[in-house]
Amino acid sequence: MELACLDLEGVLVPEIWINVAERTGIESLRLTTRDIPDYDELMTRRLGILDEHGLGLPDIQDVIAGMGPLPGARDFVEWLRERFQVVILSDTFYDFAEPLMRQLGWPTLFCHALEVESGGRIAGYRLRQPDPKRKAVQAFHGLNFRVIASGDSYNDTTMLKEADAGILFRPPENVIREFPQFPVAHEYEELRREFARASIRTL
C-alpha cells in the first residue's frame, strides 16, 4: 500500500499567517517556516505579536473564513485519493483548519491544538509531538505503508527525508538550494507526474 502525505499551507491552501498579515497590516506576521526553521521560535514570536496588537483567535478565524484552497488544489487532492490513501501532515491548528478542510473534501488531517482563553486570546499551543511530520511517516512505515510526501518549507524536509520519496512543491529558492536531492514541482500537473514517477504502481 502507498500513502500520500502532504503539507497543507503552501501546498494546498495559501499561508494563513501571510493572509493575517495582509488583512491586519502587521508585516512581522508574514514570517513562516520558509523564513524561520525553528517552529517554537516562530510560534512564540507570532503569539507575542498577537498579544501586542490585541488580536485573538476570532480575528484569525475571520481571515480564514475568507480563504479557500489554491487554484487546482481540490482537483489534485481528488486525483490523489483515487490512487493513494491521503493524509495531510501540517503544523497548523485544528482551530484554524476546519473551513479549509471542508473545501478540500475533508481529507485526513494531523496537526496541533491551540490553548485559547475564554475571551479568545491565544495563550499557547500544544504540539501533537516533536518533529510530528517525520514521526508520522515513521509510524506509517511501521504499518507497512510506502510513503510519498510533498511539502514546501524547512519544516517539511524531515518528512521528505523519512519518506520513500519526497517532492518539493513551490518551495523558495533557499530551500531548493539547501535540499537539492528532492525533485521540485511548481504546478499541480508537475506534482502529479512526480507522484506517478515515485509510485511503485503504474498510475
GROMACS elastic network, one bead per residue, 0.5 to 0.9 nm:
[ bonds ]
;  ai    aj funct       b0    kb
    1    84     6  0.79345   500
    1    85     6  0.82646   500
    1   144     6  0.74576   500
    1   145     6  0.53145   500
    1   146     6  0.62025   500
    1   147     6  0.87273   500
    2    83     6  0.85569   500
    2    84     6  0.58604   500
    2    85     6  0.68089   500
    2   144     6  0.89632   500
    2   145     6  0.55583   500
    2   147     6  0.57686   500
    2   148     6  0.74109   500
    2   199     6  0.75870   500
    2   200     6  0.82212   500
    2   201     6  0.89193   500
    3    83     6  0.89803   500
    3    84     6  0.53458   500
    3    86     6  0.59151   500
    3    87     6  0.75443   500
    3   140     6  0.82712   500
    3   145     6  0.63036   500
    3   146     6  0.60500   500
    3   148     6  0.62895   500
    3   149     6  0.83268   500
    4    80     6  0.74590   500
    4    81     6  0.86531   500
    4    84     6  0.60251   500
    4    85     6  0.60909   500
    4    87     6  0.63061   500
    4    88     6  0.83621   500
    4   146     6  0.86810   500
    4   147     6  0.59186   500
    4   148     6  0.50312   500
    4   149     6  0.57588   500
    4   150     6  0.80352   500
    4   195     6  0.85031   500
    5    85     6  0.85691   500
    5    86     6  0.60215   500
    5    88     6  0.56680   500
    5    89     6  0.63926   500
    5   133     6  0.89023   500
    5   137     6  0.80886   500
    5   147     6  0.69481   500
    5   148     6  0.62529   500
    5   150     6  0.64618   500
    5   151     6  0.86678   500
    5   159     6  0.87096   500
    5   163     6  0.88086   500
    6    11     6  0.73978   500
    6    12     6  0.83175   500
    6    86     6  0.77510   500
    6    87     6  0.64867   500
    6    89     6  0.58618   500
    6    90     6  0.78335   500
    6   148     6  0.86143   500
    6   149     6  0.57339   500
    6   150     6  0.50208   500
    6   151     6  0.60765   500
    7    10     6  0.75788   500
    7    11     6  0.60521   500
    7    12     6  0.75502   500
    7    87     6  0.88794   500
    7    88     6  0.57856   500
    7    89     6  0.52846   500
    7    90     6  0.52742   500
    7    91     6  0.82318   500
    7   133     6  0.88423   500
    7   149     6  0.81886   500
    7   150     6  0.64057   500
    7   152     6  0.74693   500
    7   153     6  0.89328   500
    7   156     6  0.71371   500
    8    11     6  0.54475   500
    8    12     6  0.52467   500
    8    13     6  0.61404   500
    8    14     6  0.84588   500
    8    15     6  0.86815   500
    8    88     6  0.63155   500
    8    89     6  0.69967   500
    8    90     6  0.56233   500
    8    91     6  0.82570   500
    8    92     6  0.80092   500
    8   109     6  0.89310   500
    8   151     6  0.79079   500
    9    12     6  0.60255   500
    9    14     6  0.55040   500
    9    16     6  0.70984   500
    9    90     6  0.75904   500
    9    91     6  0.86451   500
    9    92     6  0.79684   500
    9   151     6  0.87053   500
    9   152     6  0.84527   500
   10    13     6  0.57702   500
   10    14     6  0.53261   500
   10    15     6  0.56931   500
   10    70     6  0.83520   500
   10   151     6  0.77614   500
   10   152     6  0.63930   500
   10   153     6  0.83086   500
   10   169     6  0.80397   500
   10   170     6  0.75083   500
   10   171     6  0.83462   500
   11    14     6  0.76574   500
   11    70     6  0.78491   500
   11    73     6  0.78923   500
   11   150     6  0.79460   500
   11   151     6  0.63652   500
   11   152     6  0.67019   500
   11   169     6  0.64222   500
   11   170     6  0.75016   500
   12    69     6  0.57780   500
   12    70     6  0.56508   500
   12    71     6  0.85566   500
   12    72     6  0.85100   500
   12    73     6  0.52128   500
   12    74     6  0.77187   500
   12    76     6  0.87409   500
   12    77     6  0.84213   500
   12   104     6  0.84614   500
   13    16     6  0.81029   500
   13    67     6  0.81729   500
   13    68     6  0.65556   500
   13    71     6  0.86966   500
   13    73     6  0.75075   500
   13   100     6  0.75726   500
   14    17     6  0.88961   500
   14    18     6  0.80180   500
   14    19     6  0.76542   500
   14    67     6  0.77852   500
   14    68     6  0.77319   500
   14    69     6  0.68910   500
   14    70     6  0.62969   500
   15    18     6  0.54275   500
   15    19     6  0.64953   500
   15    20     6  0.88811   500
   15    30     6  0.88446   500
   15    32     6  0.80932   500
   16    19     6  0.51916   500
   16    20     6  0.63033   500
   16    21     6  0.87284   500
   16    60     6  0.84254   500
   16    63     6  0.81185   500
   16    64     6  0.69183   500
   16    67     6  0.84171   500
   16    92     6  0.86602   500
   16    96     6  0.85405   500
   17    21     6  0.61127   500
   17    22     6  0.85849   500
   17    29     6  0.60419   500
   17    30     6  0.60276   500
   17    31     6  0.76614   500
   17    32     6  0.74074   500
   17    46     6  0.88682   500
   17    60     6  0.84629   500
   18    22     6  0.62059   500
   18    23     6  0.86389   500
   18    27     6  0.84709   500
   18    29     6  0.64791   500
   18    31     6  0.73725   500
   18    32     6  0.79106   500
   19    22     6  0.50518   500
   19    23     6  0.61473   500
   19    24     6  0.85662   500
   19    29     6  0.89354   500
   19    30     6  0.79596   500
   19    63     6  0.69978   500
   19    64     6  0.80396   500
   19    67     6  0.83776   500
   20    23     6  0.51348   500
   20    24     6  0.60313   500
   20    25     6  0.80929   500
   20    26     6  0.80061   500
   20    29     6  0.71813   500
   20    30     6  0.79598   500
   20    59     6  0.85184   500
   20    60     6  0.64952   500
   20    63     6  0.61937   500
   20    64     6  0.82155   500
   21    24     6  0.52792   500
   21    25     6  0.54034   500
   21    27     6  0.55927   500
   21    28     6  0.73187   500
   21    29     6  0.50999   500
   21    30     6  0.55767   500
   22    25     6  0.52518   500
   22    26     6  0.71168   500
   22    27     6  0.74495   500
   22    29     6  0.87017   500
   22    30     6  0.80066   500
   23    26     6  0.81391   500
   23    63     6  0.72205   500
   24    27     6  0.84169   500
   25    28     6  0.89555   500
   25    29     6  0.88209   500
   26    29     6  0.58556   500
   26    30     6  0.77615   500
   26    49     6  0.85896   500
   26    53     6  0.88962   500
   27    30     6  0.55713   500
   27    31     6  0.82231   500
   28    31     6  0.62638   500
   28    46     6  0.82417   500
   28    49     6  0.78963   500
   29    32     6  0.80187   500
   29    45     6  0.86704   500
   29    46     6  0.64262   500
   29    49     6  0.75421   500
   29    50     6  0.88176   500
   31    34     6  0.75462   500
   31    35     6  0.59360   500
   31    36     6  0.71716   500
   31    42     6  0.77422   500
   31    46     6  0.86889   500
   32    35     6  0.54558   500
   32    36     6  0.62757   500
   32    37     6  0.82764   500
   32    39     6  0.87608   500
   32    42     6  0.72378   500
   32   153     6  0.85806   500
   33    37     6  0.51001   500
   33    38     6  0.73627   500
   33    39     6  0.67618   500
   33    42     6  0.74086   500
   33   153     6  0.59977   500
   33   154     6  0.59828   500
   33   155     6  0.61950   500
   34    37     6  0.67542   500
   34   152     6  0.78870   500
   34   154     6  0.58742   500
   34   155     6  0.79739   500
   34   171     6  0.81509   500
   34   172     6  0.71157   500
   34   174     6  0.84007   500
   34   175     6  0.76294   500
   35   153     6  0.86126   500
   35   154     6  0.82878   500
   36    39     6  0.71431   500
   36    41     6  0.76723   500
   36    42     6  0.62631   500
   36   154     6  0.81027   500
   37    41     6  0.84251   500
   37    42     6  0.78952   500
   37   153     6  0.82639   500
   37   154     6  0.55294   500
   37   155     6  0.62478   500
   38    41     6  0.54126   500
   38    42     6  0.63170   500
   38    43     6  0.88500   500
   38   154     6  0.87684   500
   38   155     6  0.80093   500
   39    43     6  0.60967   500
   39    44     6  0.84662   500
   39    91     6  0.84942   500
   39   155     6  0.75683   500
   40    43     6  0.52267   500
   40    44     6  0.59872   500
   40    45     6  0.84543   500
   41    44     6  0.52691   500
   41    45     6  0.62089   500
   41    46     6  0.86971   500
   42    45     6  0.52078   500
   42    46     6  0.62577   500
   42    47     6  0.88176   500
   43    47     6  0.61121   500
   43    48     6  0.84758   500
   43   124     6  0.87546   500
   43   125     6  0.84859   500
   44    47     6  0.53193   500
   44    48     6  0.62229   500
   44    49     6  0.87210   500
   44   124     6  0.82521   500
   45    48     6  0.51960   500
   45    49     6  0.63122   500
   45    50     6  0.87968   500
   46    49     6  0.51303   500
   46    50     6  0.62817   500
   46    51     6  0.87482   500
   47    50     6  0.50554   500
   47    51     6  0.62592   500
   47    52     6  0.85830   500
   47   122     6  0.70206   500
   47   123     6  0.76172   500
   47   124     6  0.74357   500
   48    51     6  0.51827   500
   48    52     6  0.61492   500
   48    53     6  0.87728   500
   49    53     6  0.63247   500
   49    54     6  0.85183   500
   49    55     6  0.84278   500
   50    53     6  0.52924   500
   50    54     6  0.59204   500
   50    56     6  0.66706   500
   50   121     6  0.85204   500
   50   122     6  0.81674   500
   51    55     6  0.61669   500
   51    56     6  0.77210   500
   51   121     6  0.77264   500
   51   122     6  0.82572   500
   51   123     6  0.89864   500
   52    55     6  0.78832   500
   54   121     6  0.82018   500
   55    58     6  0.80643   500
   55    59     6  0.61220   500
   55    60     6  0.79126   500
   55   120     6  0.84661   500
   55   121     6  0.71162   500
   55   122     6  0.85469   500
   56    59     6  0.55482   500
   56    60     6  0.67813   500
   56    61     6  0.89124   500
   56   116     6  0.85012   500
   56   119     6  0.81294   500
   56   120     6  0.51677   500
   56   122     6  0.57998   500
   57    60     6  0.52294   500
   57    61     6  0.60789   500
   57    62     6  0.85192   500
   57    95     6  0.81877   500
   57    96     6  0.85216   500
   57   116     6  0.74557   500
   57   120     6  0.53162   500
   57   121     6  0.62697   500
   57   122     6  0.62153   500
   58    62     6  0.60068   500
   58    63     6  0.87397   500
   58   120     6  0.63991   500
   58   121     6  0.86634   500
   59    62     6  0.51569   500
   59    63     6  0.66548   500
   59    64     6  0.89461   500
   59   120     6  0.88352   500
   60    63     6  0.51719   500
   60    64     6  0.63327   500
   60    65     6  0.87056   500
   60    96     6  0.77602   500
   61    65     6  0.60605   500
   61    66     6  0.88882   500
   61    95     6  0.80696   500
   61    96     6  0.63366   500
   62    65     6  0.52100   500
   62    66     6  0.70477   500
   63    66     6  0.56141   500
   63    67     6  0.69227   500
   64    67     6  0.50539   500
   64    68     6  0.79915   500
   64    96     6  0.71038   500
   64    97     6  0.82496   500
   64    99     6  0.75355   500
   64   100     6  0.78888   500
   65    68     6  0.80957   500
   65    99     6  0.67677   500
   65   100     6  0.83835   500
   67    99     6  0.86033   500
   67   100     6  0.75945   500
   68    71     6  0.86488   500
   68    99     6  0.83000   500
   68   100     6  0.62348   500
   68   103     6  0.69535   500
   68   104     6  0.87690   500
   69    72     6  0.79005   500
   69    73     6  0.59729   500
   69    74     6  0.69266   500
   69   100     6  0.67810   500
   69   101     6  0.89490   500
   69   103     6  0.69945   500
   69   104     6  0.70109   500
   70    73     6  0.53540   500
   70    74     6  0.80044   500
   71    74     6  0.77992   500
   71    75     6  0.88059   500
   72    75     6  0.54361   500
   72    76     6  0.62157   500
   72    77     6  0.88253   500
   72   187     6  0.89631   500
   72   188     6  0.69780   500
   73    76     6  0.50195   500
   73    77     6  0.62165   500
   73    78     6  0.86611   500
   73   104     6  0.76534   500
   73   188     6  0.74935   500
   74    77     6  0.50876   500
   74    78     6  0.62336   500
   74    79     6  0.85955   500
   74   103     6  0.76101   500
   74   104     6  0.52463   500
   74   105     6  0.75343   500
   75    78     6  0.50942   500
   75    79     6  0.61563   500
   75    80     6  0.86752   500
   75   104     6  0.87350   500
   76    80     6  0.62357   500
   76    81     6  0.86515   500
   76   188     6  0.66285   500
   76   189     6  0.83569   500
   76   191     6  0.87706   500
   76   192     6  0.76674   500
   77    80     6  0.50565   500
   77    81     6  0.61268   500
   77    82     6  0.87648   500
   77    86     6  0.80378   500
   77   104     6  0.73134   500
   77   105     6  0.84237   500
   77   107     6  0.81694   500
   78    81     6  0.50767   500
   78    82     6  0.64371   500
   78    83     6  0.89822   500
   78   104     6  0.85957   500
   78   105     6  0.82918   500
   79    82     6  0.54813   500
   79    83     6  0.69320   500
   79    84     6  0.88370   500
   79   192     6  0.82925   500
   80    83     6  0.52788   500
   80    84     6  0.56716   500
   80    85     6  0.77357   500
   80    86     6  0.69465   500
   80   192     6  0.81706   500
   80   195     6  0.87717   500
   81    84     6  0.52624   500
   81    85     6  0.60328   500
   81    86     6  0.60506   500
   81   107     6  0.87672   500
   82    85     6  0.82494   500
   83    86     6  0.89688   500
   83   203     6  0.73871   500
   86   107     6  0.68264   500
   86   108     6  0.69072   500
   87   107     6  0.65741   500
   87   108     6  0.50113   500
   87   109     6  0.59757   500
   87   110     6  0.74638   500
   88   107     6  0.69758   500
   88   108     6  0.59694   500
   88   110     6  0.61749   500
   88   111     6  0.82413   500
   89    92     6  0.89485   500
   89   108     6  0.86825   500
   89   109     6  0.61757   500
   89   110     6  0.51391   500
   89   111     6  0.62808   500
   89   132     6  0.79842   500
   89   133     6  0.58580   500
   89   136     6  0.79741   500
   89   156     6  0.89737   500
   90    93     6  0.80033   500
   90   109     6  0.73680   500
   90   110     6  0.63118   500
   90   111     6  0.50309   500
   90   112     6  0.79351   500
   90   132     6  0.85762   500
   90   133     6  0.73703   500
   90   156     6  0.87534   500
   91   110     6  0.84509   500
   91   111     6  0.54925   500
   91   112     6  0.64057   500
   91   127     6  0.84051   500
   91   132     6  0.83885   500
   91   133     6  0.84749   500
   91   155     6  0.82698   500
   92    95     6  0.85194   500
   92    96     6  0.69922   500
   92    97     6  0.70900   500
   92   111     6  0.58011   500
   92   112     6  0.62093   500
   92   113     6  0.81880   500
   93    96     6  0.53399   500
   93    97     6  0.62247   500
   93   110     6  0.89565   500
   93   111     6  0.56625   500
   93   113     6  0.50428   500
   93   114     6  0.64887   500
   93   125     6  0.86087   500
   94    97     6  0.51344   500
   94    98     6  0.64528   500
   94   109     6  0.85220   500
   94   110     6  0.85597   500
   94   111     6  0.65704   500
   94   112     6  0.63158   500
   94   113     6  0.58198   500
   94   114     6  0.78555   500
   95    98     6  0.69333   500
   95   112     6  0.87283   500
   95   113     6  0.67941   500
   95   114     6  0.68318   500
   96    99     6  0.76603   500
   96   100     6  0.81837   500
   97   100     6  0.53859   500
   97   101     6  0.60681   500
   97   102     6  0.86935   500
   97   109     6  0.88304   500
   98   101     6  0.51299   500
   98   102     6  0.62366   500
   98   103     6  0.88330   500
   98   106     6  0.85778   500
   99   102     6  0.51378   500
   99   103     6  0.65131   500
   99   104     6  0.88803   500
  100   103     6  0.51821   500
  100   104     6  0.63708   500
  100   105     6  0.88701   500
  100   106     6  0.85100   500
  101   104     6  0.50072   500
  101   105     6  0.62964   500
  101   107     6  0.66349   500
  101   108     6  0.85753   500
  101   109     6  0.81396   500
  102   105     6  0.53171   500
  102   106     6  0.52034   500
  102   107     6  0.84827   500
  103   106     6  0.73539   500
  104   107     6  0.68189   500
  106   109     6  0.82287   500
  110   128     6  0.82752   500
  110   132     6  0.87114   500
  110   133     6  0.86747   500
  110   136     6  0.87416   500
  111   127     6  0.78048   500
  111   128     6  0.67018   500
  111   132     6  0.82362   500
  111   133     6  0.89799   500
  112   125     6  0.74745   500
  112   126     6  0.60939   500
  112   127     6  0.50774   500
  112   128     6  0.52992   500
  112   129     6  0.85455   500
  113   125     6  0.58199   500
  113   126     6  0.52768   500
  113   127     6  0.67194   500
  113   128     6  0.75303   500
  114   122     6  0.68468   500
  114   123     6  0.78101   500
  114   124     6  0.60560   500
  114   126     6  0.60606   500
  114   127     6  0.86604   500
  115   121     6  0.85868   500
  115   122     6  0.59284   500
  115   123     6  0.54924   500
  115   125     6  0.51209   500
  115   126     6  0.70972   500
  116   119     6  0.79917   500
  116   120     6  0.58541   500
  116   121     6  0.56902   500
  116   123     6  0.56350   500
  116   124     6  0.71833   500
  116   125     6  0.83475   500
  117   120     6  0.53626   500
  117   121     6  0.52842   500
  117   122     6  0.63887   500
  117   123     6  0.65055   500
  118   121     6  0.73582   500
  120   123     6  0.88948   500
  122   125     6  0.78753   500
  126   129     6  0.83365   500
  127   130     6  0.67185   500
  127   132     6  0.80764   500
  128   132     6  0.67869   500
  129   132     6  0.53080   500
  129   135     6  0.83415   500
  130   133     6  0.87038   500
  130   135     6  0.82130   500
  131   134     6  0.58708   500
  131   135     6  0.63556   500
  131   136     6  0.87526   500
  131   155     6  0.84070   500
  131   158     6  0.78786   500
  131   159     6  0.86399   500
  132   135     6  0.51053   500
  132   136     6  0.59346   500
  132   137     6  0.86402   500
  132   159     6  0.85331   500
  133   136     6  0.51557   500
  133   137     6  0.64447   500
  133   138     6  0.87457   500
  133   155     6  0.83186   500
  133   156     6  0.71373   500
  133   158     6  0.72863   500
  133   159     6  0.52508   500
  133   160     6  0.88964   500
  134   137     6  0.52258   500
  134   138     6  0.62864   500
  134   139     6  0.87258   500
  134   156     6  0.82304   500
  134   157     6  0.85096   500
  134   158     6  0.54416   500
  134   160     6  0.78076   500
  134   161     6  0.80517   500
  134   162     6  0.60405   500
  134   163     6  0.80538   500
  135   139     6  0.61311   500
  135   140     6  0.85993   500
  135   159     6  0.78761   500
  135   162     6  0.85024   500
  136   139     6  0.50314   500
  136   140     6  0.62364   500
  136   141     6  0.86537   500
  136   159     6  0.82082   500
  137   140     6  0.50113   500
  137   141     6  0.62214   500
  137   142     6  0.86270   500
  137   145     6  0.88695   500
  137   147     6  0.69563   500
  137   149     6  0.87551   500
  137   159     6  0.66437   500
  137   160     6  0.89751   500
  137   162     6  0.65190   500
  137   163     6  0.62999   500
  138   141     6  0.50878   500
  138   142     6  0.63443   500
  138   143     6  0.88714   500
  138   159     6  0.89239   500
  138   162     6  0.69904   500
  138   163     6  0.80704   500
  139   143     6  0.65176   500
  139   144     6  0.88896   500
  139   145     6  0.89195   500
  140   144     6  0.65256   500
  140   145     6  0.54216   500
  140   146     6  0.75913   500
  140   147     6  0.74932   500
  141   145     6  0.50926   500
  141   146     6  0.63742   500
  141   147     6  0.74417   500
  141   163     6  0.85818   500
  142   145     6  0.73785   500
  146   163     6  0.77016   500
  146   164     6  0.63473   500
  146   165     6  0.88649   500
  146   199     6  0.89964   500
  147   162     6  0.86684   500
  147   163     6  0.52225   500
  147   164     6  0.53850   500
  147   165     6  0.67941   500
  147   166     6  0.86113   500
  148   160     6  0.79798   500
  148   163     6  0.58338   500
  148   164     6  0.58846   500
  148   166     6  0.59220   500
  148   167     6  0.78608   500
  148   195     6  0.71201   500
  148   198     6  0.70418   500
  148   199     6  0.76489   500
  149   156     6  0.88985   500
  149   159     6  0.70026   500
  149   160     6  0.56913   500
  149   161     6  0.89829   500
  149   162     6  0.89317   500
  149   163     6  0.61220   500
  149   164     6  0.80023   500
  149   165     6  0.63356   500
  149   167     6  0.62132   500
  149   168     6  0.85859   500
  149   195     6  0.86907   500
  150   156     6  0.77565   500
  150   159     6  0.83440   500
  150   160     6  0.67015   500
  150   165     6  0.86174   500
  150   166     6  0.57497   500
  150   168     6  0.55958   500
  150   169     6  0.64970   500
  150   191     6  0.86572   500
  151   154     6  0.87659   500
  151   155     6  0.84886   500
  151   156     6  0.53937   500
  151   157     6  0.75369   500
  151   159     6  0.84078   500
  151   160     6  0.75401   500
  151   166     6  0.81494   500
  151   167     6  0.67461   500
  151   168     6  0.52879   500
  151   169     6  0.57369   500
  151   170     6  0.83673   500
  151   171     6  0.78701   500
  152   155     6  0.83268   500
  152   156     6  0.65674   500
  152   157     6  0.82432   500
  152   167     6  0.85059   500
  152   168     6  0.53546   500
  152   169     6  0.51654   500
  152   170     6  0.59998   500
  152   172     6  0.75803   500
  152   175     6  0.79881   500
  153   156     6  0.54155   500
  153   157     6  0.69421   500
  153   168     6  0.81559   500
  153   169     6  0.88689   500
  153   171     6  0.62515   500
  153   172     6  0.76448   500
  153   175     6  0.67216   500
  154   157     6  0.54719   500
  154   158     6  0.81467   500
  154   175     6  0.67024   500
  155   158     6  0.69688   500
  155   159     6  0.80519   500
  156   159     6  0.53424   500
  156   160     6  0.63172   500
  156   161     6  0.88156   500
  156   168     6  0.87877   500
  157   161     6  0.60907   500
  157   162     6  0.85263   500
  157   166     6  0.83581   500
  157   168     6  0.86841   500
  157   175     6  0.89363   500
  157   179     6  0.79986   500
  158   161     6  0.50697   500
  158   162     6  0.61222   500
  158   163     6  0.85855   500
  159   162     6  0.51662   500
  159   163     6  0.61156   500
  159   166     6  0.77849   500
  160   163     6  0.52196   500
  160   164     6  0.80256   500
  160   165     6  0.67992   500
  160   167     6  0.68961   500
  160   168     6  0.82465   500
  160   182     6  0.80556   500
  161   164     6  0.77988   500
  161   165     6  0.77041   500
  161   166     6  0.65435   500
  161   182     6  0.88101   500
  162   165     6  0.82171   500
  162   166     6  0.82114   500
  163   166     6  0.60346   500
  164   198     6  0.83523   500
  165   182     6  0.83440   500
  165   195     6  0.86075   500
  165   198     6  0.61755   500
  165   199     6  0.85822   500
  166   181     6  0.88454   500
  166   182     6  0.60336   500
  166   183     6  0.75116   500
  166   198     6  0.85478   500
  167   182     6  0.55239   500
  167   183     6  0.53224   500
  167   184     6  0.60295   500
  167   185     6  0.73117   500
  167   191     6  0.78928   500
  167   194     6  0.72509   500
  167   195     6  0.81468   500
  168   171     6  0.61508   500
  168   175     6  0.88443   500
  168   176     6  0.79997   500
  168   182     6  0.62784   500
  168   183     6  0.61527   500
  168   185     6  0.62554   500
  168   186     6  0.85185   500
  168   191     6  0.87686   500
  169   183     6  0.86304   500
  169   184     6  0.58224   500
  169   186     6  0.57502   500
  169   187     6  0.77440   500
  169   188     6  0.85433   500
  169   191     6  0.72272   500
  170   184     6  0.71865   500
  170   185     6  0.62439   500
  170   187     6  0.76393   500
  171   174     6  0.81396   500
  171   175     6  0.62389   500
  171   176     6  0.65646   500
  171   184     6  0.77208   500
  171   185     6  0.85732   500
  171   186     6  0.81563   500
  172   175     6  0.55846   500
  172   176     6  0.65578   500
  172   177     6  0.89090   500
  173   176     6  0.50060   500
  173   177     6  0.61354   500
  173   178     6  0.86304   500
  174   177     6  0.51719   500
  174   178     6  0.62303   500
  174   179     6  0.86333   500
  175   178     6  0.51364   500
  175   179     6  0.59781   500
  175   180     6  0.82837   500
  176   179     6  0.53353   500
  176   180     6  0.56986   500
  176   181     6  0.87750   500
  176   182     6  0.80265   500
  176   183     6  0.89655   500
  176   184     6  0.77807   500
  177   180     6  0.57675   500
  178   181     6  0.88474   500
  179   182     6  0.62953   500
  180   183     6  0.75247   500
  180   184     6  0.88937   500
  183   194     6  0.77534   500
  184   190     6  0.85307   500
  184   191     6  0.82133   500
  184   194     6  0.85586   500
  185   188     6  0.74547   500
  185   189     6  0.84122   500
  185   190     6  0.53044   500
  185   191     6  0.53487   500
  185   192     6  0.89731   500
  185   193     6  0.89388   500
  185   194     6  0.75871   500
  186   189     6  0.85569   500
  186   190     6  0.66668   500
  186   191     6  0.74259   500
  187   190     6  0.53307   500
  187   191     6  0.63620   500
  187   192     6  0.88256   500
  188   192     6  0.60976   500
  188   193     6  0.85979   500
  189   192     6  0.50790   500
  189   193     6  0.64158   500
  189   194     6  0.87890   500
  190   193     6  0.50862   500
  190   194     6  0.62823   500
  190   195     6  0.87338   500
  191   194     6  0.50278   500
  191   195     6  0.62212   500
  191   196     6  0.85356   500
  192   195     6  0.51799   500
  192   196     6  0.61608   500
  192   197     6  0.86603   500
  193   197     6  0.61326   500
  193   198     6  0.85759   500
  194   197     6  0.50382   500
  194   198     6  0.61166   500
  194   199     6  0.85576   500
  195   198     6  0.50675   500
  195   199     6  0.60365   500
  195   203     6  0.89622   500
  196   199     6  0.52023   500
  196   200     6  0.83119   500
  196   201     6  0.79607   500
  196   202     6  0.72375   500
  196   203     6  0.59087   500
  197   200     6  0.80136   500
  197   202     6  0.86585   500
  197   203     6  0.88177   500
  198   201     6  0.87276   500
  199   202     6  0.71710   500
  199   203     6  0.76702   500
  200   203     6  0.89418   500
